Amino acid sequence: MSLSPLRKFVSPEIMFGAGCRHNVGNYAKTFGARKVLVVTDPGVIAAGWVGDVEASLQAQGIDYCIYSAISPNPRVEEVMLGAEMYRENHCDVIVAVGGGSPMDGGKAIGIVVAHGRSILEFEGVDTLYMPSPPLILIPTTAGTSADVSQFVIISNQQERMKFSIVSKAAVPDVSLIDPETTLSMDPFLSACTGIDALVHAIEAFVSTGHGPLTDPHALEAMRLINNNLVQMIANPADIALREKIMLGSMQAGLAFSNAILGAVHAMSHSLGGFLDLPHGLCNAVLVEHVVAFNYNSAPERFKVIAETLGIDCRGLNHRQIRTRLVEHLIALKRTIGFHETLGLHGVSTSDIPFLSQHAMHDPCILTNPRESSQRDVEVVYGEAL
């Protein structure tokens, strides 16, 4: 009997449950905070979640300043300005509250502050060598899982591309996962982030980096999201449904942060940088095409995914299971409002080589179950047009 390879698992300290955002002041205090940089965006401020953070910090007598100049896909120059604000105000702790963009922005600001260099210099895997300031993240969407992951995704608008920083030094110290904060998500954002979380779980389960520490999280995430996402979008005020999706998103994050991802995310990062589109939307356009492309490289694992998503696989061969799985993903997407193709967003055949070249440089492509050439990626983009 051969022993399985060594595995490691990184995770922040997690507090999960309705109302846990109000504990942010206590955590900042345990880090000895004198002044906190709160990283967020205008939509999150308007929803009132930043007000809750302010009240909690004030109750502990902790000073703070707010940096909210973060775009839906956080940009290099926004990160650098945030780091400048942190230094000018002599901050010593970062609290990021919002979706993936403010959380990635907060992580990136911490990296710049710690290293004193441009965020552009840290693209890739394990490029960080200085610890960031204490980082507390409060997600207000159920999907990106930036609050539990070792990924930071930043948009370089000059090059029209996104780049990834992957390092356990980018895992936050504390994640306060409060389903109440997702009450302000509109149906489109709920759909985008829900699909993102489902893709995280699927890609982590078939990734070449998967293992016994990540598989249970990935499978439970798929089950929770598949069984509850449609109902949650239909019943936005149901906090019990929101809690299930938030838990699914968190478990998907723990899985992919440690197993890494695959071609959907490599291609989605390239697409999102090129067109500045919501990340979940990019995943939704691509997911069934990549699953069909990858299936034969991990058929037994894809069969487990199909069964976890409620597909009866008894008596079916792998070609039939692959068809059913692809059909299920398309049906789920359509039920929550995704009918997109790449062509609808202005992508043409002539853009595909540029997109594919960048996807091939994304760290996520390295753990895709099927080894992919640039030509393979071009074909999959072509199918999604």
C-alpha atoms as one frame of an Amber mdcrd trajectory, in Angstrom:
protein
   0.000   0.000   0.000   1.460   3.369  -1.001   1.250   6.260   1.442  -0.381
   9.464   0.267   1.875  12.490  -0.238   2.363  15.014   2.537  -0.332  17.695
   2.682  -0.566  21.019   4.465  -3.673  23.070   5.134  -3.753  26.801   5.839
  -6.695  28.722   7.227  -7.338  31.924   9.148  -9.017  31.989  12.552 -12.697
  31.863  11.577 -15.740  33.138  13.436 -18.954  32.121  11.674 -22.538  33.178
  12.353 -25.131  35.924  12.212 -23.915  39.113  13.887 -20.246  38.117  14.234
 -19.161  41.290  12.359 -19.784  43.184  15.611 -16.725  41.443  17.113 -14.287
  43.265  14.850 -13.365  45.795  17.589 -12.458  43.005  20.043 -10.180  41.362
  17.469  -8.523  44.658  16.533  -7.912  45.244  20.233  -6.246  41.843  20.714
  -3.848  42.832  17.900  -2.981  45.977  19.894  -4.494  48.244  17.217  -4.004
  51.968  17.693  -5.318  52.964  14.264  -7.135  50.733  11.770  -7.302  51.191
   7.999 -10.813  50.095   6.963 -10.750  49.032   3.287 -14.120  48.921   1.542
 -16.087  50.317  -1.401 -18.944  52.829  -1.781 -21.632  50.127  -2.174 -20.681
  48.454   1.113 -20.717  51.836   2.891 -24.201  52.533   1.453 -25.413  49.117
   2.681 -24.477  50.101   6.247 -21.942  47.357   6.990 -19.057  49.806   7.417
 -21.137  51.690   9.989 -21.286  48.496  12.069 -17.488  48.162  11.861 -17.041
  51.808  12.909 -19.369  51.344  15.888 -17.456  48.245  17.018 -14.074  50.013
  16.753 -15.432  53.094  18.553 -16.751  50.912  21.390 -13.169  49.707  21.949
 -11.755  53.250  21.679  -9.816  52.400  18.509  -9.120  55.130  15.968  -9.595
  54.376  12.259  -9.667  55.842   8.772 -11.659  54.582   5.779 -10.272  53.862
   2.309 -13.100  53.188  -0.163 -11.543  53.886  -3.581 -11.745  50.232  -4.666
 -13.211  49.250  -8.072 -15.214  46.051  -8.649 -11.934  44.537  -9.905  -9.287
  46.154  -7.633  -6.569  47.953  -9.562  -2.837  48.354  -9.067  -3.053  52.137
  -8.539  -5.889  51.763  -5.982  -3.757  49.354  -3.958  -0.787  51.735  -4.022
  -2.951  54.693  -2.911  -4.388  52.590  -0.071  -0.874  51.692   1.108   0.028
  55.398   1.045  -3.016  56.195   3.201  -2.054  53.418   5.646   1.457  54.848
   6.056   0.400  58.510   6.220  -2.092  57.745   8.982   0.323  55.489  10.925
  -2.144  52.594  10.838  -1.170  49.253  12.346  -4.114  46.929  11.499  -6.174
  46.426   8.312  -9.886  45.579   8.337 -11.403  44.863   4.916 -15.182  44.705
   4.630 -16.919  43.881   1.354 -16.873  41.397  -1.499 -13.795  39.944  -3.161
 -12.608  43.347  -4.361 -12.202  45.164  -1.010 -10.843  41.952   0.543  -8.243
  41.455  -2.207  -7.541  45.204  -2.002  -6.967  44.982   1.755  -4.681  41.961
   1.380  -2.695  43.703  -1.367  -2.359  46.910   0.671  -0.909  44.808   3.502
   1.627  43.254   1.107   2.739  46.668  -0.204   3.012  48.123   3.301   5.071
  45.158   4.525   7.478  45.077   1.588   7.630  48.749   0.580   7.442  47.843
  -3.122   4.898  47.901  -5.945   2.208  45.215  -5.845   3.185  44.359  -9.455
   6.408  42.800  -8.151   4.637  39.986  -6.300   2.825  38.161  -9.101   3.089
  34.382  -8.843   3.448  31.738  -6.156   5.305  32.218  -2.848   6.801  35.613
  -3.705   6.084  37.173  -0.274   8.845  37.215   2.318   7.613  39.776   4.900
   4.579  39.316   7.156   1.708  41.702   6.435   0.108  43.804   9.208  -2.699
  42.061  11.140  -5.575  41.530   8.717  -9.247  41.041   9.647 -11.665  40.347
   6.787 -15.465  40.605   6.813 -17.012  39.214   3.582 -20.333  40.721   2.449
 -20.823  38.319  -0.470 -21.118  34.531  -0.447 -18.694  33.331  -3.046 -15.242
  34.777  -3.513 -13.801  33.285  -0.286 -10.961  35.821  -0.358 -11.418  35.915
   3.424 -10.103  32.355   3.885  -7.784  31.918   0.894  -4.121  32.428   0.058
  -5.059  34.135  -3.244  -4.947  37.851  -4.087  -6.271  38.843  -7.542  -5.421
  42.331  -8.809  -6.288  44.009 -12.115  -3.557  45.658 -14.163  -5.578  47.980
 -16.410  -2.484  49.097 -18.332  -1.988  45.542 -19.614  -5.724  44.663 -19.605
  -5.022  41.609 -17.465  -5.457  40.297 -13.945  -2.608  38.747 -12.032  -2.589
  36.359  -9.078  -0.503  36.378  -5.923  -0.622  33.010  -4.140   1.066  32.646
  -0.761   0.179  31.452   2.708   1.435  34.867   3.852  -1.703  36.276   2.130
  -4.074  34.271   4.365  -5.757  36.767   6.716  -5.395  36.461  10.477  -9.127
  36.523  11.197 -12.212  36.017   9.056 -15.580  37.124  10.491 -18.116  35.334
   8.284 -21.524  36.841   8.958 -24.433  35.727   6.718 -26.412  38.863   7.675
 -24.025  40.947   5.558 -25.166  39.129   2.391 -28.697  40.546   2.785 -27.601
  43.570   0.729 -26.627  41.476  -2.322 -28.876  41.894  -5.360 -29.961  38.735
  -7.252 -27.285  39.181  -9.955 -24.473  39.453  -7.393 -25.914  36.481  -5.470
 -25.875  34.458  -8.704 -22.337  35.562  -9.658 -20.811  34.787  -6.281 -22.800
  31.552  -5.894 -21.514  30.216  -9.219 -17.989  31.317  -8.277 -18.197  29.290
  -5.047 -19.573  26.224  -6.858 -16.738  26.405  -9.406 -14.204  26.760  -6.547
 -15.501  23.496  -5.089 -15.602  21.600  -8.404 -12.120  22.732  -9.455 -10.614
  22.017  -6.022 -12.042  18.480  -6.056 -10.472  17.561  -9.421  -7.306  19.665
  -8.991  -4.005  17.795  -9.041  -3.422  19.330  -5.589  -6.538  17.793  -4.006
  -6.229  15.497  -1.003  -7.987  14.149   2.087  -7.820  17.533   3.839  -9.577
  19.398   1.006 -12.009  16.829  -0.480 -14.597  16.879   2.354 -14.771  20.693
   2.218 -15.175  20.668  -1.586 -17.954  18.050  -1.558 -19.913  19.675   1.277
 -19.622  23.059  -0.502 -21.050  21.554  -3.710 -23.925  19.972  -1.796 -24.806
  23.165   0.105 -24.627  25.441  -2.933 -26.387  23.089  -5.360 -29.238  22.452
  -2.905 -29.791  26.030  -1.720 -28.619  28.637  -4.257 -31.780  28.769  -6.392
 -33.999  29.007  -3.294 -31.785  31.684  -1.724 -31.992  33.894  -4.806 -35.790
  33.402  -4.856 -36.083  34.148  -1.077 -33.456  36.856  -0.461 -34.604  37.631
   3.088 -34.294  34.020   4.338 -31.285  34.159   6.664 -31.186  30.350   7.110
 -30.672  29.900   3.350 -28.066  32.656   3.331 -26.225  30.899   6.145 -26.096
  27.654   4.130 -24.699  29.429   1.048 -22.207  31.375   3.185 -21.071  28.102
   4.795 -20.786  26.494   1.352 -18.740  29.427   0.110 -16.430  29.213   3.130
 -15.886  25.469   2.672 -15.229  25.929  -1.046 -12.657  28.574  -0.084 -10.879
  26.292   2.365 -10.780  23.607  -0.347  -9.455  25.733  -3.201  -7.054  27.766
  -1.086  -5.230  24.524  -0.301  -5.876  22.391  -3.416  -5.692  25.387  -5.807
  -7.972  25.579  -8.878  -7.950  24.828 -12.605  -8.615  26.068 -16.119 -11.963
  27.770 -15.397 -10.210  30.208 -13.073  -7.104  30.614 -15.216  -9.319  31.516
 -18.180 -11.722  33.558 -16.068  -8.918  35.709 -14.607  -7.670  36.406 -18.138
 -11.180  37.251 -19.344 -11.993  39.445 -16.328  -8.807  41.445 -16.772  -9.465
  41.895 -20.496 -13.099  43.034 -20.234 -13.333  44.184 -16.581 -16.324  41.863
 -16.058 -17.611  40.374 -12.762 -15.505  37.317 -11.927 -18.518  35.058 -11.271
 -19.981  35.942 -14.656 -16.710  34.903 -16.348 -16.815  31.572 -14.483 -20.451
  31.022 -15.481 -19.672  31.488 -19.182 -16.815  28.976 -19.070 -17.667  26.285
 -16.506 -19.457  23.608 -18.560 -16.952  23.919 -21.429 -14.008  23.312 -19.079
 -15.799  20.449 -17.281 -16.419  18.750 -20.665 -12.760  19.314 -21.617 -11.431
  17.937 -18.300 -13.851  15.063 -17.678 -11.841  12.196 -19.175  -8.740  13.176
 -17.191 -10.516  12.475 -13.863 -13.674  10.494 -14.710 -14.134   8.855 -11.293
 -13.852  12.181  -9.499 -16.244  13.879 -11.927 -18.677  11.003 -11.303 -18.525
  11.794  -7.554 -19.224  15.468  -8.404 -22.237  14.435 -10.509 -23.594  12.284
  -7.655 -23.008  15.093  -5.134 -25.016  17.421  -7.378 -27.915  14.954  -7.214
 -27.464  13.246 -10.596 -28.430   9.555 -10.589 -25.451   7.839 -12.229 -26.584
   4.203 -11.814 -26.132   2.223 -15.016 -24.576   5.142 -16.892 -21.208   5.070
 -18.643 -18.807   7.995 -18.338 -19.855   9.557 -21.640 -23.451   9.673 -20.385
 -22.422  11.003 -16.949 -20.371  13.743 -18.605 -23.402  14.769 -20.698 -25.696
  14.784 -17.619 -23.203  16.816 -15.578 -22.794  19.428 -18.322 -26.598  19.620
 -18.745 -27.051  20.037 -14.970 -24.558  22.923 -14.827 -26.207  24.675 -17.787
 -29.688  24.215 -16.246 -28.520  25.570 -12.873 -26.948  28.596 -14.567 -30.105
  29.323 -16.563 -32.351  28.996 -13.501 -30.376  31.753 -11.750 -30.333  33.968
 -14.826 -27.135  33.249 -16.778 -27.627  32.902 -20.533 -24.296  34.492 -21.453
 -21.784  33.621 -24.109 -18.425  35.325 -24.623 -19.692  36.763 -27.901 -22.477
  38.625 -26.079 -19.766  40.500 -24.164 -17.903  41.531 -27.281 -15.212  38.827
 -27.353 -14.293  37.907 -30.926 -12.216  35.077 -32.387  -9.289  37.482 -32.813
  -9.142  38.093 -29.018  -8.724  34.396 -28.185  -4.922  34.114 -28.639  -4.357
  37.085 -26.265  -6.753  35.643 -23.663  -5.237  32.156 -23.970  -1.678  33.392
 -23.638  -2.511  35.106 -20.328  -4.507  32.098 -19.088  -1.444  29.890 -19.678
   0.572  32.116 -17.308  -2.008  31.934 -14.504  -0.969  29.724 -11.528  -4.382
  27.988 -11.603  -3.588  26.277 -14.923  -0.814  24.276 -13.211  -3.250  22.210
 -11.118  -5.851  21.611 -13.842  -6.478  17.835 -14.060  -5.883  17.780 -17.824
  -2.571  19.139 -18.987  -3.406  22.002 -21.312  -1.552  23.621 -24.177  -2.343
  27.125 -25.386  -4.130  25.526 -28.343  -6.386  23.560 -25.937  -7.301  26.755
 -24.099  -8.021  28.507 -27.410 -10.412  25.706 -28.386 -12.313  25.962 -25.057
 -12.600  29.762 -25.351 -13.859  29.209 -28.918 -16.589  26.842 -27.656 -17.749
  29.510 -25.174 -18.050  32.260 -27.820
